[in-house]
Amino acid sequence: MEYYYGERYGPDEANFTYEYPVTTINASSPIWLDSAFLADYTVSALLARADNTDPGNVGFVARPEISRVDADTGIFFLSANSIIFAAPVDDPWYSAHKGPFNVTFYGTNAYDPDGGSSWFADYPATALGCTYQAQYCNPLLPAQQGCSPLMGLYSTALDPLDTDRGGLSSWFQGSQLDRLNSFLDILAEFTSDLGSILDTLGVAALKGRSTFSDASQGPLSSNQWQLDVESWSAIQLATIQRTMIEFANGPDWPNIEQYLESPLKNGTDAERDLCISQKILSTDYTSFSTLGLILTFVIGIIFIVISYSLEWILPWVQRHWRWDNYALTEWSTNGTLQLQSLAHEGVGAGTWTREIGCVPTTRPKELLAKLDLSDPAHPLLKAAPRTSDEPAEAESDGKKDASSSAEEADNSSTAPSTAPGRDTMVSAPVHDQTVAVDIPDHNGAPPASDSVHSMSLEEV
């Protein structure tokens, strides 16, 4: 079976575009081909330039119905051969609805049309047509006037014999046009069109083969052809990027430097400019702004210093200028360590020294309070018993406090009561003790004297 979208030129010159061998079709044999095509898909690609120029170098001359003057035309053929599909395929390029058949044993032509779960391709081959277009813009010109019209990517724009490059001199002049010509020369010489990618990779370029195994094809989506073309386009863009890197750095091939001519030494001015003015993203290197990095570090350090200093500076300013000292004291006292010291001091554990903004401390070797678990549901703090290890200073202070209290008690017991109009206190010693007795005055009159009358219990 022959497909005619135009005549082929070059080594495979023929008066058809694609040819496929077809065996006799009958109800018991739904496959399209002979045994030479059993294993896998078959793919083929051809390219026609815009307006069918230079057919001998590109592949074929497109029929007038599909030929365009502003785009290159590509034709891609796919044959599913005798591949068994696990489910019907609605994608127009992989179309498979012949079935279902009950395939008892692959390769024996034993196909039962009455039932089963296997399908076959609808046609011996299907064609997929694509157009290639490019547009070139000059950023120095106004947006409405700075871009060329869409034109064939692999036709006049990439023709090295066309010094005007399809009329691009209307948008680029002087050194700009020279650099653009150098860029287009590189594309024409070293990059691949979609057809070349398909011819090079063969059936490996088909994304649908990810579910293919042993002449059996798993389910395919209804837009499988779009997924394939997107993959080819990504490969093409990657080859363009790789080509420009190799133009500047040279190809990464061992022992090939001796055969290369550097554009910096033997190239034109435009080639040298193109070589030294490239900026391409790479995972091998990272570009960054030194000024931005320094500012980030400096500003970050300033904020860190401020955050650590505010806690010390603000209390000093508040105390110095007497700004709401109560609020400052409360804020400082509500700190964790301050609250803990208050709790211990409240039960008489430790002699504490605390200042705003400082860690509260006790005297050396003093014991803190411990938990009172007499009621486990409501534990309390209680002061630890005094031990012999406590410093003598604390003990002497305690004795001084005790003697001071005793003296105050003695003074209070012997001190006169001189307030007028009140009861008179009378005290009497009993075995080195003093007993005070209230003697009410008569009718609230003031006492006869300011002295305190003392008597013994025997006299009373």
C-alpha positions in Angstrom: 0.0 0.0 0.0 1.4 3.4 -1.0 0.7 6.8 0.5 1.1 9.9 -1.6 1.6 13.3 0.0 4.3 14.3 -2.5 7.3 12.8 -4.4 10.4 11.7 -2.5 13.8 13.0 -3.5 17.3 12.1 -2.5 18.7 8.5 -2.2 15.2 7.1 -1.7 13.6 9.0 -4.7 10.2 7.6 -5.6 6.8 8.8 -6.8 5.2 8.1 -3.5 5.8 9.3 0.1 5.4 6.0 2.0 5.0 2.4 1.2 3.8 -0.5 3.3 3.5 -4.2 2.5 0.1 -5.7 3.1 -0.9 -9.3 3.2 -4.3 -10.7 2.2 -7.0 -9.5 4.7 -9.6 -12.0 5.8 -11.8 -12.5 8.8 -9.5 -15.0 10.5 -6.3 -12.7 10.1 -6.9 -9.1 11.2 -3.2 -8.1 11.0 -2.0 -6.1 8.0 1.4 -7.4 7.3 3.7 -10.2 6.6 6.1 -11.9 9.1 8.9 -9.3 8.5 7.0 -6.7 10.6 5.8 -8.7 13.6 7.9 -7.4 16.5 7.4 -3.6 16.9 6.2 -0.3 15.5 7.6 1.1 12.2 8.2 4.9 11.9 9.3 7.2 9.1 9.6 11.0 8.7 10.1 13.4 5.8 10.5 17.2 5.6 9.5 19.6 2.9 10.7 23.2 3.0 8.5 26.2 2.6 7.4 26.7 -1.0 9.1 23.3 -1.7 12.6 24.8 -2.1 15.7 22.6 -2.3 13.9 19.3 -2.3 17.0 17.2 -2.9 18.4 18.0 0.6 15.3 17.8 2.7 13.3 14.7 1.6 10.2 15.3 -0.5 8.1 17.9 -2.4 4.8 18.4 -0.7 1.6 18.3 -2.7 0.0 21.8 -3.2 -2.8 21.0 -0.7 -0.3 20.7 2.1 2.6 23.0 0.9 2.9 26.4 2.5 5.1 29.4 1.7 5.4 30.5 5.4 6.1 27.2 7.0 8.1 24.0 6.5 6.0 20.8 6.4 6.8 17.5 8.1 5.1 14.1 7.6 5.4 11.3 10.2 4.2 7.7 9.4 3.4 5.1 12.1 2.6 1.5 11.4 1.5 -0.7 14.3 2.2 -3.9 12.4 0.9 -7.0 14.2 1.0 -5.4 17.7 -1.8 -6.6 20.0 -3.6 -3.8 21.8 -4.9 -4.5 25.3 -7.8 -2.0 24.8 -9.2 0.0 22.0 -7.2 3.2 21.2 -9.0 6.4 20.2 -5.9 8.4 19.4 -6.0 9.2 15.7 -2.3 8.3 15.1 -2.4 5.0 17.1 -6.0 4.3 16.2 -6.9 0.6 17.0 -10.5 -0.6 17.0 -10.3 -3.9 15.1 -11.6 -6.5 17.5 -12.0 -7.8 20.0 -10.3 -11.0 19.1 -9.4 -14.1 21.1 -5.7 -14.6 20.4 -5.0 -18.2 21.5 -1.3 -18.1 20.6 0.7 -15.3 19.2 2.1 -15.9 15.7 -0.2 -18.9 14.7 -2.8 -16.8 13.0 -5.4 -18.4 15.3 -7.7 -15.4 15.8 -11.3 -15.9 16.9 -13.5 -13.0 15.8 -16.3 -14.1 18.1 -14.9 -12.8 21.4 -11.7 -12.0 23.3 -9.8 -9.1 24.7 -7.3 -8.2 21.9 -7.5 -5.4 19.3 -5.4 -4.5 16.3 -4.6 -1.2 14.4 -7.3 0.2 12.1 -4.9 1.0 9.2 -1.6 -0.3 7.9 -0.1 3.2 8.5 -1.3 6.5 9.7 0.2 9.9 8.8 0.8 12.9 11.2 1.5 16.3 9.6 3.3 19.1 11.3 4.5 22.6 10.3 7.7 24.4 11.4 7.7 28.1 11.8 10.0 30.7 13.4 9.8 34.4 14.2 12.7 36.7 14.9 12.3 39.9 17.0 14.6 42.9 17.6 14.2 44.2 21.2 15.6 47.6 20.1 12.6 48.3 17.9 9.0 49.1 19.0 7.0 46.1 20.0 4.5 46.5 17.2 7.3 46.7 14.6 10.2 44.7 16.0 9.2 41.1 14.9 9.4 39.4 11.5 6.4 37.5 10.2 6.3 33.8 10.8 8.4 31.9 8.3 9.8 28.4 7.7 12.4 27.5 10.2 14.4 25.2 7.9 13.8 27.1 4.7 14.9 30.6 3.7 15.8 31.7 7.3 18.4 28.9 7.5 19.6 28.9 4.0 23.3 30.0 4.1 23.1 31.0 0.5 20.4 33.6 1.2 22.4 36.6 2.6 19.1 38.4 3.4 17.8 35.4 5.4 14.3 35.7 4.1 14.1 39.4 4.4 15.4 39.7 8.0 17.5 42.8 7.0 14.2 44.7 7.5 14.4 44.1 11.2 18.2 43.7 11.8 21.0 45.8 10.5 24.8 45.9 10.7 26.4 43.8 13.5 22.9 42.6 14.6 22.3 40.9 11.3 25.8 39.5 11.3 25.3 37.9 14.7 21.9 36.6 13.7 23.3 35.0 10.5 26.0 33.3 12.6 23.4 32.0 15.0 21.3 30.7 12.1 24.3 29.0 10.5 24.9 27.1 13.7 21.3 26.0 13.8 21.3 24.9 10.2 24.6 23.0 10.6 24.3 21.3 14.0 20.7 21.1 15.2 18.1 18.5 14.2 14.5 18.9 13.0 11.8 16.7 14.4 12.1 14.3 11.5 15.8 13.8 12.1 15.1 13.1 15.8 12.5 10.5 14.9 14.8 8.9 12.3 17.7 8.8 14.8 15.8 7.5 17.8 13.4 5.3 15.8 10.6 3.7 17.8 12.4 4.8 21.0 11.0 8.3 20.3 7.5 7.0 20.9 6.2 7.8 24.5 3.5 5.2 24.0 6.1 2.4 24.2 6.4 2.9 27.9 3.5 0.4 28.2 4.7 -1.9 25.4 6.2 -5.3 25.9 6.6 -8.5 23.7 4.5 -7.2 20.8 1.7 -6.2 23.3 0.7 -2.6 23.8 -0.9 -1.4 27.0 -3.6 1.3 27.2 -2.9 4.6 25.4 -4.5 8.0 26.0 -6.6 9.7 23.4 -4.0 12.4 22.9 -1.0 10.1 22.7 0.3 11.8 19.5 0.5 15.1 21.3 2.6 13.6 24.0 5.0 12.2 21.4 5.3 15.5 19.6 5.9 17.4 22.9 8.7 15.0 23.7 10.3 15.5 20.3 10.1 19.3 20.6 11.8 19.2 24.1 14.6 17.1 22.6 15.0 19.6 19.7 15.2 22.6 22.1 17.7 20.7 24.2 19.9 20.1 21.1 19.8 23.8 20.3 20.9 24.7 23.8 23.7 22.0 23.7 24.8 23.3 20.3 25.3 26.9 21.6 27.2 25.6 24.6 29.5 23.6 22.4 30.0 26.6 20.1 31.4 28.6 23.0 33.2 25.8 24.9 33.9 23.2 22.2 32.3 19.8 22.2 32.9 17.5 25.1 34.7 14.8 23.1 38.1 13.4 24.1 41.0 14.2 21.7 39.0 16.3 19.4 40.5 19.7 20.3 43.2 19.3 17.6 40.6 19.3 14.9 38.7 22.3 16.1 39.0 26.0 15.1 38.1 28.4 17.9 35.8 31.2 16.9 38.0 33.5 19.1 41.0 32.9 16.8 39.7 32.2 13.3 36.1 33.3 13.4 34.4 36.5 12.2 33.7 39.4 14.4 30.1 38.3 14.7 31.2 34.8 15.7 33.5 36.1 18.3 30.8 38.4 19.8 28.4 35.4 19.9 31.0 33.2 21.6 31.8 35.6 24.4 28.3 37.0 25.1 26.4 33.9 26.0 24.7 33.3 29.3 23.2 29.9 29.7 21.7 28.4 32.8 23.7 25.4 34.1 23.6 23.2 37.1 27.4 23.2 37.2 27.7 26.8 38.1 25.7 29.4 40.1 25.7 33.1 39.5 24.9 35.5 42.4 25.2 39.2 43.3 28.0 39.9 45.7 26.4 43.2 46.7 23.1 41.4 47.5 24.9 38.8 49.5 26.8 41.4 51.5 23.7 43.4 52.2 21.8 40.2 53.3 24.6 39.3 55.8 25.0 42.9 57.1 21.3 43.6 57.6 20.8 40.1 59.1 23.6 40.7 61.6 22.2 44.1 62.5 18.7 42.6 63.2 20.3 39.8 65.3 22.3 42.3 67.4 19.2 44.5 67.9 17.1 41.6 69.0 19.7 40.5 71.6 20.3 44.1 72.8 16.7 45.3 73.2 16.2 43.2 76.3 19.1 45.0 78.0 18.8 48.5 76.5 15.1 49.1 77.1 15.0 48.3 80.8 18.0 50.6 81.3 16.3 53.4 79.4 13.1 52.9 81.4 14.9 53.0 84.7 17.0 56.0 83.7 14.0 58.0 82.5 11.6 56.5 85.0 9.2 55.3 82.3 6.4 53.2 83.9 8.6 51.3 86.4 5.8 49.2 87.6 5.2 47.8 84.1 8.9 47.1 83.7 9.1 45.4 87.1 6.1 43.3 86.4 7.3 42.3 83.0 10.7 41.3 84.5 9.2 39.5 87.5 7.0 37.3 85.2 10.0 35.7 83.8 10.4 32.0 84.4 13.5 32.2 86.7 12.0 35.2 88.6 8.7 33.3 89.2 10.6 30.3 90.5 12.7 32.4 92.9 9.5 34.1 94.2 7.9 30.6 94.8 10.9 29.4 96.8 11.2 32.7 98.7 7.5 32.5 99.6 8.0 29.4 101.6 11.2 30.6 103.2 13.7 28.7 101.2 16.9 30.7 100.4 18.0 34.2 100.8 17.4 35.7 97.3 19.0 38.5 95.4 17.2 39.6 92.2 17.5 42.5 89.8 15.6 43.4 86.7 17.2 41.7 83.7 19.5 39.5 85.9 19.3 35.9 87.0 18.1 35.6 90.6 20.5 33.9 93.0 20.7 32.7 96.6 23.6 32.7 99.0 26.2 30.0 98.5 25.2 26.4 99.6 21.6 27.3 100.5 19.0 24.7 100.0 15.9 25.3 97.8 12.4 24.2 98.6 11.2 20.7 97.9 7.8 19.3 96.9 5.3 18.5 99.6 3.4 15.4 98.3 1.2 14.9 101.3 -1.6 15.6 98.8 -0.4 14.2 95.5 -3.3 15.8 93.7 -2.2 19.2 94.9 1.6 19.3 95.4 3.1 22.3 97.2 6.6 23.7 97.9 8.0 23.5 101.4 11.3 24.7 102.8 13.9 22.0 103.3 15.1 21.5 106.9 18.2 23.3 107.9 21.3 21.1 107.9 24.7 21.4 109.5 26.3 22.1 106.1 24.7 25.6 106.0 27.2 28.4 106.4 27.9 29.9 109.8 27.0 33.3 108.6 23.4 32.3 108.0 23.3 30.7 111.5 24.7 33.7 113.2 22.3 35.9 111.3 19.5 33.7 112.6 20.7 34.1 116.2 21.0 37.8 115.8 17.4 38.0 114.5 16.2 35.8 117.4 18.0 37.9 120.1 16.7 41.1 118.4 13.1 39.7 118.6 13.6 38.8 122.3 14.8 42.3 123.1 11.9 43.8 121.3 9.6 41.6 123.3 11.2 42.7 126.6 11.0 46.4 125.7 7.5 46.1 124.7 6.5 44.4 128.0 8.1 47.1 130.1 7.4 50.1 128.0 4.9 52.5 129.6 1.4 53.0 128.2 0.8 56.7 128.1 -2.1 57.0 125.8 -4.8 58.8 127.6 -8.3 57.5 127.9 -7.2 53.9 127.5 -6.7 50.9 129.9 -3.6 50.9 132.0 -1.3 47.8 131.6 0.0 46.4 135.0 2.8 43.9 134.9 4.1 41.6 137.6 7.2 39.4 137.6 6.5 35.7 138.2 9.6 33.5 138.4 11.6 35.7 136.1 8.5 36.4 133.9 6.3 39.4 133.7 2.5 39.2 133.7 0.6 42.1 132.4 -2.8 42.9 133.9 -5.3 45.4 132.5 -6.6 47.8 135.1 -9.4 49.8 133.6 -9.6 53.4 134.6 -12.6 54.9 136.3 -15.2 56.3 133.9 -12.7 56.6 131.2 -10.7 59.2 133.1 -7.0 59.5 132.5 -4.7 57.7 134.8 -3.1 59.4 137.8 0.3 59.1 136.4 2.1 57.9 133.4 3.9 55.1 135.3 3.1 51.4 135.1 2.2 49.7 138.4 4.0 46.4 138.9 3.1 43.9 141.6 3.7 40.4 142.5 1.1 37.7 142.3 1.2 37.3 146.1 0.1 40.9 146.5 -2.7 40.4 144.1 
